């Protein structure tokens, strides 16, 4: 679940940031065929916040499954900072603290298609 969530957030956030500086007549296919430099400076930095958001979504989905929740709670006992509540409060802080989003936004605006 976590890997699928990370892939979803990475792809959707990269496409969204690439789409921002363009007008509504540009399709996503044309945006994906942009400059290599722009694609590098948008997709690579967006991977890091996608890690955190993908883990949050994957953990939340697995928490909804009662047997998995019990197993994760048993594994977290005795390890400080690994409970569901502590993990879910720390991951979004990492996602917002990363400098990647401003870098990707800057690249999408400055490197035009």
C-alpha positions as protocol buffer text, in pm:
chain_id: "A"
residue {
  index: 1
  type: UNK
  ca { x: 0 y: 0 z: 0 }
}
residue {
  index: 2
  type: UNK
  ca { x: 279 y: 238 z: 85 }
}
residue {
  index: 3
  type: UNK
  ca { x: 461 y: 188 z: -246 }
}
residue {
  index: 4
  type: UNK
  ca { x: 140 y: 245 z: -444 }
}
residue {
  index: 5
  type: UNK
  ca { x: 62 y: 554 z: -237 }
}
residue {
  index: 6
  type: UNK
  ca { x: 410 y: 697 z: -291 }
}
residue {
  index: 7
  type: UNK
  ca { x: 385 y: 638 z: -666 }
}
residue {
  index: 8
  type: UNK
  ca { x: 42 y: 802 z: -676 }
}
residue {
  index: 9
  type: UNK
  ca { x: 154 y: 1113 z: -485 }
}
residue {
  index: 10
  type: UNK
  ca { x: 478 y: 1143 z: -680 }
}
residue {
  index: 11
  type: UNK
  ca { x: 315 y: 1122 z: -1020 }
}
residue {
  index: 12
  type: UNK
  ca { x: 16 y: 1343 z: -938 }
}
residue {
  index: 13
  type: UNK
  ca { x: 218 y: 1612 z: -761 }
}
residue {
  index: 14
  type: UNK
  ca { x: 476 y: 1627 z: -1042 }
}
residue {
  index: 15
  type: UNK
  ca { x: 207 y: 1655 z: -1309 }
}
residue {
  index: 16
  type: UNK
  ca { x: 23 y: 1919 z: -1107 }
}
residue {
  index: 17
  type: UNK
  ca { x: 331 y: 2135 z: -1056 }
}
residue {
  index: 18
  type: UNK
  ca { x: 424 y: 2106 z: -1423 }
}
residue {
  index: 19
  type: UNK
  ca { x: 70 y: 2208 z: -1518 }
}
residue {
  index: 20
  type: UNK
  ca { x: 62 y: 2523 z: -1297 }
}
residue {
  index: 21
  type: UNK
  ca { x: 247 y: 2776 z: -1515 }
}
residue {
  index: 22
  type: UNK
  ca { x: 72 y: 2672 z: -1835 }
}
residue {
  index: 23
  type: UNK
  ca { x: -264 y: 2780 z: -1966 }
}
residue {
  index: 24
  type: UNK
  ca { x: -560 y: 2546 z: -1972 }
}
residue {
  index: 25
  type: UNK
  ca { x: -516 y: 2463 z: -2341 }
}
residue {
  index: 26
  type: UNK
  ca { x: -197 y: 2263 z: -2280 }
}
residue {
  index: 27
  type: UNK
  ca { x: -255 y: 1891 z: -2229 }
}
residue {
  index: 28
  type: UNK
  ca { x: -71 y: 1675 z: -1979 }
}
residue {
  index: 29
  type: UNK
  ca { x: 88 y: 1481 z: -2266 }
}
residue {
  index: 30
  type: UNK
  ca { x: 248 y: 1801 z: -2399 }
}
residue {
  index: 31
  type: UNK
  ca { x: 366 y: 1892 z: -2050 }
}
residue {
  index: 32
  type: UNK
  ca { x: 524 y: 1549 z: -2002 }
}
residue {
  index: 33
  type: UNK
  ca { x: 726 y: 1607 z: -2321 }
}
residue {
  index: 34
  type: UNK
  ca { x: 886 y: 1918 z: -2169 }
}
residue {
  index: 35
  type: UNK
  ca { x: 1252 y: 2002 z: -2130 }
}
residue {
  index: 36
  type: UNK
  ca { x: 1470 y: 1741 z: -1964 }
}
residue {
  index: 37
  type: UNK
  ca { x: 1605 y: 1994 z: -1716 }
}
residue {
  index: 38
  type: UNK
  ca { x: 1255 y: 2097 z: -1612 }
}
residue {
  index: 39
  type: UNK
  ca { x: 1150 y: 1735 z: -1569 }
}
residue {
  index: 40
  type: UNK
  ca { x: 1453 y: 1664 z: -1350 }
}
residue {
  index: 41
  type: UNK
  ca { x: 1403 y: 1969 z: -1128 }
}
residue {
  index: 42
  type: UNK
  ca { x: 1034 y: 1893 z: -1083 }
}
residue {
  index: 43
  type: UNK
  ca { x: 1016 y: 1516 z: -1053 }
}
residue {
  index: 44
  type: UNK
  ca { x: 1324 y: 1444 z: -841 }
}
residue {
  index: 45
  type: UNK
  ca { x: 1248 y: 1698 z: -563 }
}
residue {
  index: 46
  type: UNK
  ca { x: 881 y: 1597 z: -554 }
}
residue {
  index: 47
  type: UNK
  ca { x: 982 y: 1240 z: -468 }
}
residue {
  index: 48
  type: UNK
  ca { x: 1078 y: 1334 z: -110 }
}
residue {
  index: 49
  type: UNK
  ca { x: 747 y: 1486 z: 5 }
}
residue {
  index: 50
  type: UNK
  ca { x: 573 y: 1204 z: -182 }
}
residue {
  index: 51
  type: UNK
  ca { x: 756 y: 958 z: 41 }
}
residue {
  index: 52
  type: UNK
  ca { x: 605 y: 1115 z: 351 }
}
residue {
  index: 53
  type: UNK
  ca { x: 253 y: 1153 z: 209 }
}
residue {
  index: 54
  type: UNK
  ca { x: 260 y: 802 z: 64 }
}
residue {
  index: 55
  type: UNK
  ca { x: 358 y: 661 z: 401 }
}
residue {
  index: 56
  type: UNK
  ca { x: 82 y: 857 z: 572 }
}
residue {
  index: 57
  type: UNK
  ca { x: -181 y: 727 z: 329 }
}
residue {
  index: 58
  type: UNK
  ca { x: -44 y: 371 z: 333 }
}
residue {
  index: 59
  type: UNK
  ca { x: -35 y: 367 z: 715 }
}
residue {
  index: 60
  type: UNK
  ca { x: -386 y: 507 z: 736 }
}
residue {
  index: 61
  type: UNK
  ca { x: -520 y: 243 z: 498 }
}
residue {
  index: 62
  type: UNK
  ca { x: -346 y: -37 z: 686 }
}
residue {
  index: 63
  type: UNK
  ca { x: -474 y: 104 z: 1017 }
}
residue {
  index: 64
  type: UNK
  ca { x: -828 y: 49 z: 889 }
}
residue {
  index: 65
  type: UNK
  ca { x: -761 y: -328 z: 872 }
}
residue {
  index: 66
  type: UNK
  ca { x: -804 y: -454 z: 1235 }
}
residue {
  index: 67
  type: UNK
  ca { x: -567 y: -757 z: 1215 }
}
residue {
  index: 68
  type: UNK
  ca { x: -293 y: -543 z: 1061 }
}
residue {
  index: 69
  type: UNK
  ca { x: -350 y: -272 z: 1323 }
}
residue {
  index: 70
  type: UNK
  ca { x: -304 y: -525 z: 1606 }
}
residue {
  index: 71
  type: UNK
  ca { x: 18 y: -657 z: 1451 }
}
residue {
  index: 72
  type: UNK
  ca { x: 160 y: -307 z: 1403 }
}
residue {
  index: 73
  type: UNK
  ca { x: 72 y: -213 z: 1761 }
}
residue {
  index: 74
  type: UNK
  ca { x: 247 y: -526 z: 1892 }
}
residue {
  index: 75
  type: UNK
  ca { x: 556 y: -449 z: 1686 }
}
residue {
  index: 76
  type: UNK
  ca { x: 563 y: -89 z: 1808 }
}
residue {
  index: 77
  type: UNK
  ca { x: 564 y: -184 z: 2177 }
}
residue {
  index: 78
  type: UNK
  ca { x: 900 y: -115 z: 2334 }
}
residue {
  index: 79
  type: UNK
  ca { x: 1017 y: 118 z: 2058 }
}
residue {
  index: 80
  type: UNK
  ca { x: 987 y: 486 z: 2138 }
}
residue {
  index: 81
  type: UNK
  ca { x: 832 y: 697 z: 1860 }
}
residue {
  index: 82
  type: UNK
  ca { x: 694 y: 408 z: 1658 }
}
residue {
  index: 83
  type: UNK
  ca { x: 329 y: 409 z: 1763 }
}
residue {
  index: 84
  type: UNK
  ca { x: 68 y: 495 z: 1503 }
}
residue {
  index: 85
  type: UNK
  ca { x: -10 y: 830 z: 1664 }
}
residue {
  index: 86
  type: UNK
  ca { x: 354 y: 938 z: 1684 }
}
residue {
  index: 87
  type: UNK
  ca { x: 431 y: 830 z: 1329 }
}
residue {
  index: 88
  type: UNK
  ca { x: 125 y: 1006 z: 1188 }
}
residue {
  index: 89
  type: UNK
  ca { x: 222 y: 1328 z: 1364 }
}
residue {
  index: 90
  type: UNK
  ca { x: 584 y: 1317 z: 1242 }
}
residue {
  index: 91
  type: UNK
  ca { x: 548 y: 1229 z: 875 }
}
residue {
  index: 92
  type: UNK
  ca { x: 345 y: 1537 z: 770 }
}
residue {
  index: 93
  type: UNK
  ca { x: 601 y: 1757 z: 945 }
}
residue {
  index: 94
  type: UNK
  ca { x: 869 y: 1602 z: 723 }
}
residue {
  index: 95
  type: UNK
  ca { x: 658 y: 1653 z: 412 }
}
residue {
  index: 96
  type: UNK
  ca { x: 616 y: 2024 z: 480 }
}
residue {
  index: 97
  type: UNK
  ca { x: 970 y: 2082 z: 603 }
}
residue {
  index: 98
  type: UNK
  ca { x: 1131 y: 1966 z: 281 }
}
residue {
  index: 99
  type: UNK
  ca { x: 1259 y: 2236 z: 49 }
}
residue {
  index: 100
  type: UNK
  ca { x: 1158 y: 2026 z: -252 }
}
residue {
  index: 101
  type: UNK
  ca { x: 823 y: 2187 z: -320 }
}
residue {
  index: 102
  type: UNK
  ca { x: 964 y: 2540 z: -367 }
}
residue {
  index: 103
  type: UNK
  ca { x: 1240 y: 2401 z: -590 }
}
residue {
  index: 104
  type: UNK
  ca { x: 988 y: 2220 z: -808 }
}
residue {
  index: 105
  type: UNK
  ca { x: 761 y: 2525 z: -827 }
}
residue {
  index: 106
  type: UNK
  ca { x: 1054 y: 2747 z: -923 }
}
residue {
  index: 107
  type: UNK
  ca { x: 1162 y: 2501 z: -1194 }
}
residue {
  index: 108
  type: UNK
  ca { x: 813 y: 2476 z: -1337 }
}
residue {
  index: 109
  type: UNK
  ca { x: 778 y: 2854 z: -1366 }
}
residue {
  index: 110
  type: UNK
  ca { x: 1129 y: 2942 z: -1477 }
}
residue {
  index: 111
  type: UNK
  ca { x: 1190 y: 2668 z: -1729 }
}
residue {
  index: 112
  type: UNK
  ca { x: 912 y: 2718 z: -1983 }
}
residue {
  index: 113
  type: UNK
  ca { x: 793 y: 2455 z: -2225 }
}
